Amino acid sequence: MMRQMTGHPNRQFAHHACPTILTIALALVLTALAIVSGCAGGTDIGNPEGASFSSDGVLKSYIADQYAQSALPDSMKDDVIDGVPQPEAPDTPGSAAFKDYSETSIRETGVDESDKVKTGGNRIYVAGTSTVHIVDTTAEDGLNEAARIPVKGPVDSLYLYGASLVILYTPEDGSGELWSGRTDEKAPAGIGIPEWIPVGSRIGILTVDIQDPENPAIQTDLQVEGRLVSSRLTNGLLHVVTQFLPDLPPLELSYDGSETGKGQTIDANRELLDAMTLDDLVPSYESYDTDGVMTRQGRLVETENFIKPETPGGGSVVAVITLDLADLSKTFTSVGLISDVHHVYASKDSLFLSATRYDGAPVENGSPDASRFQTELHQLDISSAEVRHAASGTVPGQILDLLSMSEYADVLRIATTTGHVWDGSAQNHVYCLQRQDKTLTMVGKLENLASGKRGTAARFIKARGFLATSAESGRLLTLDLSKTESPSVAGELKTPGIGAALYPLGDQFLLTMGKAATTADDESWYQGIQLALFDTSDFAAAKLLSTHTIGDRGTESEALYNHKALTFRPEESLLALPMALYEHQNPQPDPSETGAPVFNGLYVYELTGENIFKYRGRISMADEGSGMFNDAGWLRGVFMNNRVYAVSADKVVAGDLPDISEPFESVILGE
């Protein structure tokens, strides 16, 4: 029997949700906003490790001045930046001990990441549209939705920690809108004012007691202004990273390239920004009790907890909000970094924020030199609830992709790219940085790799690194990082297709996933999904074991760009991949021709010594009446006991292992 919450949408459960009650509850909350007194956000932890601000006035002036100076030279509007990695989307094996269920694919051992699906014991927790579903896999009558948790807005992702479920969501009316204050053409992606941050956006952090999974109970509900950048769970501490862009007046964001033009533009912007207050320029928060009544509100980050970077890097506020999941009675803590950040990486004890920068020098003639792009890095110490600034540094170029940072033995490794593919100037680099006092100092480097080509993917595993490059037939470089001061290329081999994602499978094997490619009339055309498995035990001479192609041109998989979409169960060498399969009906199609959609769902393989990619079966998730499409937009595979589960926002389908075939057991998840 499924139980659903009644009364306040985040309290207790029964059979039916009541829209009228929800509306009344929301109205009561809005009314309460007028009577709840404001108070400080988090705790007064201070920021002795980094430069801070002495007063509200100094902080306000600094932020406003950063926005005033956001103007770029006119020539930047015409510059094409090859493959600039886009800002991280909000939402990306844990213990070595055996568990009879698979977990979220993560970047670093001991650092959990949020995802649409979490598993614990015999239950699957699923992020629906504005609901979280708890699915019991052991019910006598088959798969059963044991409980349903209504959420006050679209669900982004989940965490599972002990008996607590954390739900990251967008509160109702919290999506925001893109800033409308630009008075000229947009600049290239990744630099300048961070217009990708919706003005008026908010996120919610809801914690739920699931000790009795059939009767979940709300513990805390925190809502903050800003866009969700990323989050991590380590050492029992949940760190949520947000980015806030205020509702700025229309600004001039380009100038003619001269020093005079730059100065005039900045002065004009300063005059427009004078009318804004500090409360306009920094994010706020609201806390709600278990009945949905607001109990606290105020600035998300207090003045003394703001970090001023040594090198100014924009006016948007990056907030790191920390909750101690082991003791939710504690007030959250928060720090703020004033910088336009694009990507986030976390090791067990450090959080690294990266941003693309251009040196800003006036450009009198032509397009700016691509070598003048840099990646700025900020390291925060997250070993305790009191997050502190640790160090900052800069490396040449733009970060290669979302998985191009990793810390090992207190050394950060990062892969970047400079130049352009179209003129042959593209270069790829790996830098090793170590904290020395408050500076991330470059202690080793490996530059000018795969000249003329752009790297498509990079991964770092302990003292090893991998770099894949673009081309009809790509290259895979293996990197020896054991000597930090003198990293080197250990080996190089030709790879089939164009690599888009690298997945280490234990210490010995590497799976690459990309697109097959065909050349016709001097043009290359992507085809189906290309899988390749490498044995890297002899790192200087990595060996290609097998390749496998799925589908024809048009075939796609979320695992090409989201590492959380691939599930690997090492005990049985089982691999699950979401797949939208396209196949040609014509036996000899033109390479540019897209196939017809024939399947959408989960593919399962076993990696064996004989067949390598042994097909075990597939589970369709296409929605009835929608052709071959899965309306949920995402799909995960979960291995639990002797079954595999295909999980989407609106249903869970189970197939028996090892050979997956119909009939399948399923449960529909309603909102």
N, C-alpha and C positions, 0 to 999 in steps of 0.2 A: 504494500500500500504506500503510495507516495503522499507525503505530507507537505503542505505548502503554508507559508507564513500568512498570518492574518494580522489585523490591527496595523501597527506601524510596519512598513515593508521590510524592515531589518530587525525583527524581534523574534517572533515565534511562528509556528507552522500549523497549517490546516489544509483544506482542499482547494479553496478558490481565492484568487487575488481579487481585490475590490478596487476598481479605479476611482470610485467616489472617495473612499477612505484615503487613497494615496493623494488625491487632490486636496482634501482637507488638511492632511498632514503637511503637505508642502506649503499650503497657505499659512498654517500655524508657524512653520519654521520661518517663513519670510516675515511674518509679523514679529517674531521673536528677535529678528535682526536689529530691530529698532530699540530693544530694551536690554540686550546683553552688552555689558561693558567690555571695551577692548582691553587686551592685555598682551604682554610680550610673547613672541613665538619661541618655543623651545626653552632651553635653559641658558643662562649667561655663562657660557664656557669660555668666551674670549678667544683671541687668536694671537697668542704671543709669538707663534712661529712665523707669521707673515705680516707684511705691512697692513695696518688697519687705518681707521678713520677716527679723528678726535672728536667729531661732533656731527650732528645731523646736517648742518649747513655745509660742512666740508664734503660729506658724502653726496649730498644733492648736487653740489657744484661739479664734482668729479663725473658723476653719471651723465648729467646734462652735457658736459663738455665732450664726453666720448661720442654722444650722438651727433653733436654739432660737427665733429671732425670725421664723420662717416663718409664724406664725399670722396669719390674716386675720379681720376682723370677720364675725360671723354673717351680716350682711346680704349679704355677697358671694356666699353660697351661692344666693341667690334672684335674683341679678342675671343678666340675659341679655345677653351681649355679642354684638352683631351682627357675624357674619363674622370672628371672630378668626382670623387666619391660623395654622394649626397649625404646630408645630415642624417644621423642615425634615426631609423624609424622606431616609434615606441613599441616599440615592441614593440633571445639572438638563449660522462659517467662520474657520479659522485663517489661514494665510498667504494673502496676496493673489496669490501666484504660482499659475499654473494647475496643477491636478492632475487626472488622469483618474479620480479617484474622490472620492466625497463623504466628509466627516468629521463628527464629532459636532457638532451644533448647540450653539454656546456663547454665553455672554452678552457676553464682551468679547474683542476681537481680541488674540491673544497670550497668552490665559489658557485653557488646556485644562481640560476637565472630564471626569471619569470617566463611562463609559457601559457598557451591556451589550455593545456591539459597537464594535470599532475596526478600521480598515482601513489597510493599508500595501502599496503596490505592487499585486500581484495576489492578495493574501491577505486573508481576513476572519477576525478573531479574535472568538470568540463565547463569552459567559459562559453556561455550562450550569448545572445545579443544583449539583454539586460537582466540576465539570470545566470546563476551558477548551478549546475546540475550535479548531484551526487549519485553515481551509478554503482549499484551493488552487483558484482559479478558472480556471487555465490547463491543467489536466491533459488529456492526449489523450483519455482516456475520460470526460471531463466533470467536473462538480464532484466534488471528492475531499477527504475529511477526511485531511489530510496527517499530523496528529499530534494527540494528546490529552494534556492535562496534568491529571492528577488533583489535586485540592485537598483539604486536610484540613478541609473544612467548606463550607457554602453560599457560592457566589460572589456578591458584591454587584455589582462593576463592574470596569472595566479602564482602563489607560492604556497608550499605546504611545509610547516615547521611544527613537529610534534603534534599537539592536539589543536593547533591553530591553522586556519586557512586565511591567507591574505589575498584580498581581491583589489587589484588596481583597476580603476574605472574612470570614466569621464562623467561627472555629474550632469544632470539635466541642464540644458542650456549652457554647457561648459565647453563646447567645441570651439567657440570663438570664431573670429573672421580675420582674414589676411589684412594686414595694415594697408590702408588706402591713401597714405600720406605721401607716396612718391610722386614727384612732379615731373619726372623724366623717364627714360627707358630703363629697364632693369639691367643690373650688372650681371656678369657671369656668376653661375651658382657657386656657393661656397665662400664668397668673400663679400665685404661690405656689410651693411646693416642686415641683420638676420630676419629677412622678411618671411621666412618659412615658419616663424613662430606665430601662431594665431593670436591676435589681440583679444583679450577677454577669455582666454582658455583657462580651464581648471582641471585638476585631477583629484581623484579621491583614493584614499587608502583605507580600506575596510578590513577589519580583522574579525574572524568568526570562530567561535569555540565549536569544534567538531568532535569532541570527545565522545558524544553520542551522535553518530552521523545522521541518524534519522530525526534528530531534534537539534539542529544547529542553532546557536545563540550568538547574537552580535556582542562583540567585546568593545571595539573602538571604531570611530568613524572620523577621519581627518580629511578635510578638503583644503587644497592650496591653489593659489593662482599660478598659472604657468603650464607649459607643455611638458609632457613626460618625455624625457630624453632616454633614460635607461634606468636600470635598478640592479642591485646585486644583494645576495644574502650570504654572509660569511660570519663565522664566529657567533652565530645567534643574533647578529645585528642586521637589520634590513636597512639598506641605504638606497634611497630613491632620489634620482637626479632629475631636476626640472629646469626649464629655461623660460624666463619671463621677458616679454616685450611689452612695454606700456603703450597706451594709446597716444602716440606722438602726434604733434601737429604736422602738416605738410612740410617736408624738408627738401632742400636742394642737395641732391646726392651725387652730383657730378660737376666738374669744372673744366676749364679749357686746357688744363695741363701745366699752366704757369704758376709760379709762387704767388703772384698777385691775385690770380683768379681763385686760387685755393684759399687765401686769406679772406677775400671778400665773401666767399661762400660760407666759410666757418662763422664769420661775424654775423651774417644774416640768419644762420641757423640758431646761433646763441640767443639772438633777440627773440626768436619764436619760442624757444624753450624756457625763457625766464619765468613765464607764468605758471609753469608746472611746479608742484610741491613734491617733497620727498615721498609722501604717501602715494602720489601718482606714479612714481618711478620705480618703486620696489613692490614685491609681491606680498600678499596678505594670506591669512589662513583662517579657517573656522573649524572648531571641534564640536561634535555632536554626541549626545549620550545614547544609551541603548533604546530610548524612546524616540530618537530623531530630533530632540530638542537641542538647539545650539547652546553650548555652555561657555565657550571661549572664542574670542576672535582677536586679531591684531596683526602686526607685521610678522611675516614669516621668519625674517632674520633681523635681529637687533643690530644697531649700528656697529657695536664693538665686535660683532661676529662676521663682518664683511672682510673679505680678502682683497687687497689692492695689488694686482700683479705688478711686478717690477717694470715690465714693458706693457703699456696700455694696449688693450686689445678689444675695444668696443664697450658698449654700455649695457647690453643685456645682462640680466642677473641669472647666474647658474646657482641654484640652491641644492644642497645635499641635506636631505631630511633623514634622520636616523631614528629608528624605533628598535627598542630592545624587546625582541619577541619572547624572550625568557621571562620578562617582567613587564607586562603591558601597563602596570600601574604607574610606571615612570613616565614623565613628560618627554615628548620627543625633543631631540636636539637638532640644531640646524646651523649651517654656515653658508655664506654666500660668496661667490667669486664673480667679480664684475669682468666678464669676458664673453665674447661671442664664440661659444664652443660648438664643435660639430660631432665629435665621437667620444665614446667612453669605453675604457677597458679597466677591469678590476682583477688584481691578484688577491691573495688571501688577506694581505694587510695594507694594500695600497689601491687607491683609485686614481687613474690617469685620465685627464681631460685633454683632448687635442683640438686644435683649431687651425684652419688654413689662413695664412697671412700673406699679404703682399707688402713689400717694403715701403710703399707709399711715396717714393720719390717722384717728383714731377716728370712726366714723359712728354718731351717736346715733339718728337718725331716717331711715327709708327707705333706698332703694337708693343706693349711691355714685354720684356724678356721673361720667358717662362721660368728661367732659373731664379728669378727674384721671388718666386713663391716659396714660402717656408711653412713648416708645421710647428706650432707653438704647443708646448706640453706643460701641464701643471700636475704635480703629484700631491695627493692628499693622503694622510695617514688615517686609515680606517680600522686600526687594530683595537680601538675602543669606541665607546659611544660618543666620545668627544673628538669628532673629526677635526683634524688640523692640517693647515698647509705645511707641506714638507719641503718641496723644491719645485723649481721651474727651469725650463730649458727650451732650446730651439734646434731643429734640424732642417737641412735643405729639402725642398720639394714638398709634394702633397702626399698625404698618407695613401697607401695603395688600395686597401679595402678595409672592411670592418674588423677583420681578423688579423690585421697586420701589426699588432702590438702584443708583446708577451714579456712578463718579468720572470727571470730565473736566477737564483742565487744573488738576489738584490741588483740585478742588471736588467734594464729595460731594453728589449730589442724592438726596433720599428723599421718597417719597409716603406720607402717613399719612391716617388717617381718625379722626374723633371723632364722638361722639353716636350716636343710634339712628335706624334707618329707621322703626321703628314709631311713634315720636312726632314724626317730622319734623325731629329735631334733627341728623341726619347732615350732616357737612361733610367735605370732602376738602382736603388741603393738600399743597404741595410746598415743601420747605425746602432751602436751599443752605448747606453748611457747609464751612469751610476751617480747616485746622490752624493755630493760633496758639499757639506754645509747646506746652504739653501739653493744650490744650483744642480741641475741635472747635467753633468759634465760628460761630453763625448769621450769615451775611453777606447773605442774601437770603431772601425768602419770598413765597409766593403762597398765600393762605389763602381758606377758605370757597368752594371750587369746587363746583359742582353741588349746591347746598343741597337738603337733604332726600333725596338719593340717595347710595347708597354706591358708590364706585368699585369696579369689578370687575377692572381691569387697568391697569398703568402700565408704560411703557418710556421709557428715556432713551437717545438716540443722539446723541453729540457735544453740540452746543448746542441740540438739539431734545428735546422731551418729548411724550408722548402719554398721555392719561388717558381710559379708557372707563368709563361709568357704567351702573348697572343700571336697567332699566325695560323695559316691553314693547317699546318702540322706544327704544334707548339713544342716548347722545350720545358723540361723540368730540371731545375738546378737544385742540387742538394748542398746545403751549407753547413760547414763545420764551425760551430760557435763555441767550442770548448775552451778556446783561448780568446778571452774577451778582447784583449788588446790587438789581436791579429786574426780576426775571423777570415775564413777562406772558402772558396768553392771546392767542395769535396768531389763532385761529379756532375755530369750533365748527360741527359738522354732525351731522345726524341719521344714525344707523346702523341697518341692518336687524338685527333680533333683539337678543339680549342678549350682548354681547361678554364672552368669558372669557379670551382670550389675544390678545396683539398680537405680530406677527412682522414686523420691518423686513426688507424684501427690497432690499438695496442702499440707496443714498441717496435714491432717488426714490419707491419704493413701500412701502406698508404693508399687510400682510395681517391682517385680524381674523378670529378664529375663535370661534364661540359657538353659541348655540342660537336657532333660529327660535322665535317665540312666537305663540300665538293666544289671544284673549280670548273667554270664554264665561261668561255669568251673572256678570259682574263679576269673574271670576277669570282669571289668565293661566296658560297651560299651555305648558311647553316642548314643542317639536316636534323636527324633525331638526337635523342639524349645519348651521350657516349660515356660509358663507365670504363675505368681502367684500374687494375689492381697491381701495385708494385711491392716487391719484396725489398725492404731497405735495410736488411740485417747487415749487408756489406755496403756501408753508406757511400763509399767512394765508387761503387759499381752497382747502384740500384738496378733491379731487374724487373722488366715488365712481365708479369705473369699471365695476364689475360685481359681481353677487352670484350665489351658487350654493348651493342647498340639497341636502344629501345625506340621504336616508332620511326616516323619520317618527319619531314619538315613541318613545323607547327607544334610538335610535341614539347611540352613544358613540364617542369617540376619545381615546386617551391624550394626544394633542397638545393637548387642551383644558386640561390641567393640568401637562404635562411638556414643556418646550421641546425636550428632546432627542429627542422622538418624531417631530418634523417634520424632513424632510430637503428641502433646496432646493439645486438645482444651477444656479447663476446663468448658466453658459455657454450652456445650452440652455433656461433658464427652466423647469426640470422640478421638480415638487413631488410628494413622496410622503407619504402620511398613513395611519397604521393606522386601521382602521375596523371597528366592529362594527355592521353594518347591520340595522335593523329597518324593516319595511314593512307597511302596512295591507293586509289582504285585502279589507276592506270599502271601497268607493269613497267613502263619506261617513261616516267614523267620528266618534264623539264626540271632542272635543279631548283629553279625559282618557284616552282609550284608548291603550294601548301596542301598537305593531305587533308582528309576529311576526319572530323572527330568521331572516334569509335569507342572510347572508354575514358572514364574518369574515376579514379579511386586509388587503392593502395596496391603496390607491387611488393612481393616478398621473395627474397633470394636467400640461399644458403651459400656461403663462401666455402667451397670444398677443395681438397687437394687435387681431385681429378678433374672436375668440371669447372672449378673456380666459381663462376656465376651460375649456380644451379637454381633454376626457376622453381619456386615452391607454390606459386599460385597468386591470385589477385582477388581483391574484394571491391566490387563496384559501389560507388557512393553517389552516382548520378541521381538527381532528384526527379521524381516522377513528373512528367509533363515539361521538363526543362531540357530534353535532349540528353546530351552527354556532359552536362555541366553540374558542378556541385555548388549550389547557391551559397553555401556557408563561406566560401572563399579561402578556407584553409583546411588542412587535413593532417592528422598525426597517426602514426602507428604505435601501438602499445603491445609489448609482449608480457604476458602474465600467465604464470603456471604453464599449461600446455596449449595455450591459445594465443592468437594474435587478434587485436582489436583495431578496427579502423574507426577513428573518432573524429567527428566534426561537430560544429556548433548545434546541429539539430538532430543528430542520431549517432548511435554506436552500433557497429556491426561486428560480430565475432565469428572467427573461423578456427577450426581445429588444426593443430600442427601434428606432424611436419608437412603433410600434403594438404593444401588448402583447397577445398571444393565445396560446392553447394550441397545441401541447404545451409544457409547461414542463419545464425540467431541475431536478432536486432531489437533495439528499443528506440522509439521516436522520442525526442526531447522537445517538448513544447515550451513556449514562453509563458 
